């Protein structure tokens, strides 16, 4: 057992990050210097245009040129990635600052102008035959490390367009990005009236976990009103993003709206469909059953939708200051071994976390990897609730994963979404296990309920989101969807997932409009369910041999995107192509509900 990590003199208030490791300010002269350095690298890269195909008959020469081209491509990507990360990170903590938002947009435009002339690289690689590439990698062993990246590039070959159209799409990117920007700025400026209080979106969503029913109801009704007042704008944003995506999908030859995401994730669409169908089939024995049990535990015939994440116990749940959350999370990482704890501790010892909730800061949480030669940053809105402890563990799981994979270099460290949520959900699970183990018996029922709800939110709710998103995009193909129809699809999918024990109160039909993934990353959400079910299988494996598990798990994370998920899971004896693989996670969640039922 690892000794607990003590944190003397640790401030109780959540920290604010310091971005000066990237740039000192928006006026930092290094910004222009790095833009110029990136232009130079792109110029060197573009001098190779046409020379890959020219060398196709000479494996040694092709290998040498291929290695140089990809090296330059990665170096330029690192410089531009750091610039884009700085602009985004600074803007996300103050969406009310017009200067920060304008700077982010300007930087994005400059990055696009520099990077767009490199579209030839992947196009020219895909003019080569498989045998020519393989011969080049054999003749030039140093270039063979790029094989996984080249595999992903080759997968896109059937969907590539002409050089002119690829250039047009790249140049159009910053303009299309203004729709997500409008979404973010609208929600950041939104204030929710809840009784006598005026709340940000993050604060209002957090209040839905308040032990007092009247405060939950007031927050929910305030959200109904605030979202309803903006729903026309959000419907325009969603319709436009979907139409923009559909147009590009048509030109690229993707048959279904989610196909481009599946290709990027290196996962078969039929496998995702099968997972979604399996989860939907489990609604009655998971979410429907649990919410009926929760209603009984709360002494209610049915739950209102604002009771979905309410604490079971009427007394105020235990709160956590920042120091307590830090210690719990580090102890949990220590359960995997000293290296995991040390890597997580580095985020606390350095100003790499922005956890303090404040006006203008966007809602949600993320871990941004920046580039492989820069450290990641973690973003969350700390309110001192149990869920905030788990969110901290989740995002630090991403951060530790990113530091482990950094040795692959930026192009190979980037992990497909099928594996990207592994470390985060695993860290969250370890932290919950520690919370439950150390809780007084009187708190265990409430903690167990919270863990079940987290599982339902990650698996059931995200698949319901995925089904909503799929239906929306399918119908959008025939024309713009009005607000009312979007709300109908939302209510049908949410109602189906929550079941008859939950009342979806009037106004809830607008709540799709704050889900950022629908706008920022269409068809991202299924990755959460995919990751949760995958982690359940890994945790069952770890339970059989904790010591033997850790080195295999470290290797999995350090591999970044160098392996597909099937290959990456093989050392654990797991086969995600077997339908039985997905039932491990649903059975694990069902077992928690069995334990909860025994306490009701």
C-alpha positions, 0 to 999 in steps of 0.5 A, a space after each residue: 500500500 502506498 503511503 498517502 501524499 501529504 501536502 503541507 501549506 497547500 492552498 484550499 482555493 483552486 489554482 489559476 494556471 500560468 501560461 507563460 511557459 508558452 508565451 508571456 502575453 498576447 504582445 510577446 515578440 516570440 509569437 511573431 518569431 515562432 510564426 516566422 520560424 514556422 513559415 521557414 519550416 513550411 518553405 523547406 517542406 514545400 521544396 520537397 513537393 513532387 520529389 516523393 513521387 519522383 523518387 518512387 522507383 528508388 526506395 532508398 531515396 524515397 525513404 530519405 525524402 519521406 523521413 525529411 518531409 514528415 520530420 519538417 511537417 511535425 516540427 512546423 506542427 509543433 510550433 503552430 500547435 503551441 501558438 494555437 494552444 496558447 490562444 485557445 487556453 487564454 480565451 477559454 478562461 475569459 470568454 467575455 474578453 473581446 481582446 482574447 477572443 479576437 486574438 484567438 481568431 486572428 492566431 487561428 487565421 495566421 496558422 491556417 495561412 501558414 499550414 495550408 500550403 502543406 496539404 500536398 504532403 498527405 496527398 502526395 504520400 497517397 499517390 504512392 503504392 503500398 509496396 513503394 512505401 514499405 520498400 522505402 521504410 525498409 531501406 530507411 529504418 529511421 523512417 519506419 517509426 512513421 508507419 502508424 502515422 502513414 497508416 492513418 494517412 493512407 486510410 483517408 486516401 479514398 476520401 481525399 479531394 483535389 489539391 485545390 479543394 483541399 486547400 479551399 477547405 483548409 483556408 475555410 477552416 477559421 471561418 467555419 470555426 466562428 460558429 463554435 465561437 458564437 456558441 461558446 461566447 453565448 453560453 459564457 455570457 449567459 446568466 441563470 436566475 435561480 431564486 435570488 441568485 444569478 449564476 453562470 452555466 457551470 454554477 447552475 449545472 452544479 446546483 442540480 446536485 444540491 441536497 435541497 430540492 427547492 434550490 435544484 428546482 430553481 436552478 433547473 427552471 432558471 436554466 429552462 428560461 436562460 436556454 430557452 431565450 437563446 435556443 433560436 441562436 443555438 439551433 442556427 449554430 447547430 443547423 449550420 455546423 451540420 450543413 457544413 459537415 454534410 457538404 464536406 462529407 458529400 464531397 469526400 464520399 462519406 455515406 453517413 454523418 458519423 463515418 469521418 469520425 469513425 475513420 479518425 478513431 480507427 474503428 468500424 462504424 458497425 462496431 460502434 452501432 453494435 455498442 450503441 444498440 447493446 447499451 440501448 437494449 440495457 436501458 431497462 435493467 440499468 437506468 430505468 431500474 436505477 432511477 426507480 430505485 432512487 425515487 423509492 429511496 427519496 420517497 417520491 413516486 417519480 423523479 423530476 429531471 432535476 433530481 437525476 443527480 441529486 444526492 440521496 441523503 438529505 444532509 449536505 454531502 461532504 465537501 472537499 477543499 482543493 488540498 483534500 481533492 489533491 491528496 485523494 487524487 494523488 493517493 489514487 494515482 499512487 495505487 498504480 505506482 509511484 511514476 503515475 503519482 509523480 507525473 500527476 503531482 507535477 501538475 499541482 507543483 507547477 501552475 498547469 491547472 486552472 481550477 477556479 470557477 469565475 465569471 467569463 470562464 467557459 463551463 466544462 473541463 478538459 486536458 489540453 496536450 499542447 504538443 509533445 515538446 510542451 507540457 499539457 494543461 488541465 482546465 476545470 471548474 472546481 466547486 468542492 463537490 465529490 464530482 469535482 474530485 472525480 473530474 480532477 482525477 479524470 482530467 489528470 488521467 488525460 494529462 498523465 496519459 499525454 505526458 507518457 505518450 509525448 515520447 512518440 512525438 506529436 504526430 504519433 502521440 495523438 491518440 484516437 478517441 477509442 483509447 483517448 478516454 482510457 486513462 481518464 476514466 481509469 483514474 476516475 474509477 480508482 479515485 471513486 474506489 478510494 472514496 468509497 473505501 474510506 467513507 463512513 458507512 453512513 455515506 456509502 449509500 450516497 457514494 454508491 449512488 453517485 458512482 452509479 450515476 456517473 456510470 449512467 452519465 458516461 455510458 447511458 447518457 452519452 449513447 443517448 446523446 449519440 442517438 440524438 445527434 445521429 437522428 438530428 444529422 439524418 433529418 438535417 440532410 432534408 433541410 434545416 430543423 426548427 427548434 421544436 423538432 430538435 427539442 422533440 428528438 431530444 425529449 424522445 432520446 432522453 426519455 427513452 434513456 431515463 425511463 418512466 421513473 423520471 419526469 422530463 419537465 417543460 423547458 427541458 426540451 431546450 437542454 440540448 443547446 448547452 452540449 458543446 460536443 455537438 458543435 465543437 466535435 460532432 460524433 465525439 460523444 460515443 467515445 465516452 461510452 466506448 472508453 467507459 466500457 473498455 476501462 471496465 474490462 481493464 479494471 476487471 483484468 487488473 483485479 486479477 493481477 494488479 502488479 502484472 497489470 501496471 507495466 502493461 497499462 503503462 505501455 498502453 498509454 505510452 504508445 499514444 496513437 502508435 497502435 489501434 485499439 484492437 492491437 493495444 488491448 491484445 496484451 491484456 487478453 481482451 478482444 473488443 471485436 467480441 460482442 461479449 467484451 462490451 457486456 463486461 462493463 454493463 454487467 459491472 454497472 448492473 452489479 453496482 445497482 444490485 448493491 444499491 438495491 440492497 441498501 434501499 
